[in-house]
Amino acid sequence: MDNKEYEALAGSSLSWICSSCGMPNFSFTSSFFELESLMSFDQNSFSPLKNQCHSDPILDSPLKSPFQPKRASTPPKRKPKKVKSPTKNKADGTCTNIKPPHVKNSVTSLNINFRSFLANRDTFLNLIASLSQPPDIIFGTETWLTSSILTSELNLNDYDIYRRDREIKGGGGIFIGIKKKFKSVLICNGKLSESIFVKIPVFKKPPVIVSCIYRAPDLSLDQCQNFCDEVTEVKNKFKKSDFWLAGDFNLPDIDWNSFSITGNNYSRPINQLFLDLICDLGLSQTVDRPTRGNNTLDLYFTNNLDLHQKSQVIPGVSDHEAVLTESKLFIKTKKPIRRENFGIKLT
């Protein structure tokens, strides 16, 4: 069939049979059989619309549709939510916008003079029970404990106890109690002074160093010097750590608000020695009320006041008042231990 015959049949309403394939063909509209559209794929019968300046890129695209069905058998893919990454502090590299798992961000400590722990044990346990929450750290002075007294006899089962008992003569003695949910490691006990140093791991920072001391009233200047040397040695070993120092200092002559010597109960060199110690280590004293009579003897020092929230004097268990301190610190806690049942039924 030549082109003329094809064009004549395409423009009519007659049905015809193709001489090549023998299949019937039907003519509906002339546009359907336009030869130019069959012979060329580049031309478009809607080209006048295409050439208009106001074109929609979404409608022109064969891959995207601007319309979405209300319901579909396959749910649309949702974009995953973006998780905000932790922001690092350029100064120390710590994360500031996340709360890490297994971390406690507020820590309370109790600085208390016992004058015999066993004699005041029940009173002390009642004191802890009366608080809104048990202290995380206990600084105990004048415990009067000896090696013949077991730690289990203290009835502080929720605490890891670090003791330094006095064996040569009666009285004295100190301990640090740290909640067992915290990780803690003993650094050392003072060899020449009644002191204990313990480190506690902190989230994304060096460990915090907690230390308890008892300065007996009858210590000589040389003994006080040994005391200061041991504290300085530990502090210099952990220069980047937060450092907490608490205990019974027996220094009523020092006014810690004005950082001056105002009394004469002890020699001026002894008082000046401790003032120099606190100044050299960059520590600040936070207890501003008397803890025994009119004297502030039970003290709490820190090298980072930004973490310190408050220190308050509360009733104690001896002739000393106790000091309750609250600090803001991300301390690591131990992960809970999962215990297997192994199918054993308890009756």
Residue pairs with C-beta under 8 A, 6 or more apart in sequence:
1 18
1 19
1 20
3 35
6 33
6 35
7 35
9 16
9 25
9 27
10 27
10 30
10 33
10 34
10 35
11 27
11 30
11 33
12 27
13 27
13 28
14 27
15 24
15 25
15 26
15 27
16 24
16 25
16 27
17 23
17 24
17 25
18 24
18 25
27 33
31 37
31 45
34 45
36 43
37 43
37 45
44 50
58 64
58 66
59 66
68 76
84 97
86 95
86 96
86 97
86 98
87 95
87 96
87 97
88 94
88 95
88 96
89 95
89 96
92 205
93 204
94 203
94 204
94 205
95 204
99 105
100 203
100 204
100 330
102 332
102 333
102 334
102 335
103 203
103 330
103 331
103 332
103 333
104 136
104 181
104 182
104 330
104 331
104 333
105 328
105 329
105 330
106 309
106 326
106 327
106 328
106 329
107 136
107 137
107 326
107 327
107 328
107 329
107 331
108 133
108 135
108 136
108 137
108 324
108 325
108 326
108 327
109 135
109 136
109 137
109 138
109 139
109 210
109 244
109 246
109 300
109 324
109 325
109 327
110 128
110 135
110 137
110 138
110 139
110 322
110 323
110 324
110 325
111 139
111 141
111 246
111 247
111 298
111 299
111 300
111 322
111 323
111 324
111 325
112 124
112 138
112 139
112 140
112 141
112 298
112 316
112 317
112 320
112 322
112 323
113 140
113 141
113 142
113 248
113 291
113 292
113 297
113 298
113 316
113 318
113 319
113 320
113 322
114 120
114 124
114 140
114 141
114 142
114 143
114 144
114 317
114 318
115 142
115 144
115 318
115 319
115 320
116 142
116 143
116 144
116 318
117 124
117 140
117 143
117 144
117 145
117 154
118 144
118 145
118 149
118 153
119 144
120 317
120 318
121 154
121 155
123 317
124 317
125 155
127 315
127 316
127 317
127 322
128 134
128 135
131 324
134 158
134 179
135 324
136 178
136 179
136 182
136 331
137 176
137 177
137 178
137 179
137 210
138 156
138 159
138 175
138 176
138 177
138 178
139 174
139 176
139 210
139 212
139 246
139 247
140 174
140 175
140 176
140 177
140 212
141 173
141 174
141 212
141 213
141 214
141 247
141 248
141 298
142 171
142 172
142 173
142 174
142 214
142 248
142 318
143 163
143 165
143 172
143 173
143 174
143 175
144 166
144 170
144 171
144 172
144 173
145 163
145 165
145 173
145 175
146 165
146 166
146 167
146 173
147 165
147 167
149 165
151 161
151 163
154 161
156 177
158 179
158 180
159 177
159 178
159 179
159 180
160 177
160 178
160 179
160 180
160 184
161 175
161 176
161 177
162 175
162 176
162 177
162 178
162 184
162 186
162 189
162 196
162 198
163 173
163 174
163 175
163 196
164 173
164 174
164 175
164 189
164 190
164 194
164 195
164 196
165 173
166 172
166 173
166 194
171 216
172 194
172 214
172 216
173 194
173 214
174 194
174 195
174 196
174 212
174 213
174 214
174 247
175 196
175 212
176 196
176 198
176 210
176 211
176 212
178 184
178 198
178 200
178 210
180 334
181 333
181 334
182 200
182 331
182 332
182 333
182 334
183 200
183 201
183 332
183 333
183 334
184 198
184 199
184 200
185 198
185 199
185 200
186 196
186 197
186 198
187 197
187 198
187 199
187 209
187 234
188 197
188 234
189 195
189 196
189 197
190 196
190 197
190 213
190 227
190 230
191 230
192 223
192 226
192 227
192 229
192 230
193 213
193 215
193 223
193 226
193 227
193 230
194 213
194 214
194 215
194 216
195 211
195 212
195 213
195 214
195 227
195 230
195 231
195 247
196 211
196 212
196 213
197 209
197 210
197 211
197 234
198 209
198 210
198 211
199 207
199 208
199 209
199 210
199 238
199 241
200 207
200 208
200 210
200 331
200 332
201 207
201 331
201 332
202 208
202 242
202 329
202 330
202 331
202 332
203 330
203 331
203 332
204 330
205 242
205 330
206 238
206 240
206 241
206 242
207 238
207 241
208 241
208 242
208 243
208 244
208 329
208 331
209 234
209 235
209 238
209 241
209 242
209 243
209 244
210 244
210 246
211 231
211 234
211 243
211 244
211 245
211 246
211 247
212 246
212 247
213 227
213 231
213 245
213 246
213 247
213 248
213 249
214 247
214 248
215 224
215 227
215 247
215 248
215 249
215 250
215 251
216 250
217 250
219 227
219 270
221 267
221 269
221 270
221 273
224 270
224 273
224 274
225 273
228 273
228 274
228 277
231 245
231 277
231 281
232 277
232 280
232 281
235 243
235 281
242 302
242 303
242 304
242 307
242 329
243 281
243 283
243 301
243 302
243 303
243 304
244 300
244 301
244 302
244 327
245 283
245 299
245 300
245 301
245 302
246 298
246 299
246 300
246 301
246 323
246 325
247 298
247 299
248 297
248 298
248 299
248 320
249 274
249 297
249 298
249 299
250 297
251 266
251 271
251 274
251 297
251 299
252 263
252 265
252 295
252 296
252 297
253 261
253 262
253 263
253 264
253 265
253 266
253 271
254 260
254 261
254 262
254 263
254 271
254 274
254 275
255 261
255 262
256 285
256 287
256 288
256 296
256 299
257 288
259 275
259 279
261 268
261 271
261 272
261 275
278 285
278 301
281 303
282 303
283 301
283 302
283 303
284 301
284 302
284 303
284 305
284 308
285 299
285 300
285 301
286 300
286 301
286 302
286 305
286 308
286 311
286 325
287 296
287 298
287 299
287 300
287 311
287 313
287 323
288 296
288 311
289 296
289 313
289 321
290 296
290 313
290 321
291 297
291 298
291 313
291 316
291 320
291 321
291 322
291 323
292 298
292 319
292 320
292 321
297 320
298 320
298 321
298 322
298 323
299 323
300 311
300 323
300 325
302 308
302 327
307 327
307 328
307 329
308 325
308 327
309 326
309 327
309 328
310 325
310 326
311 323
311 324
311 325
311 326
312 323
312 324
312 325
313 321
313 322
313 323
313 324
314 321
314 322
314 323
314 324
315 321
315 322
316 322
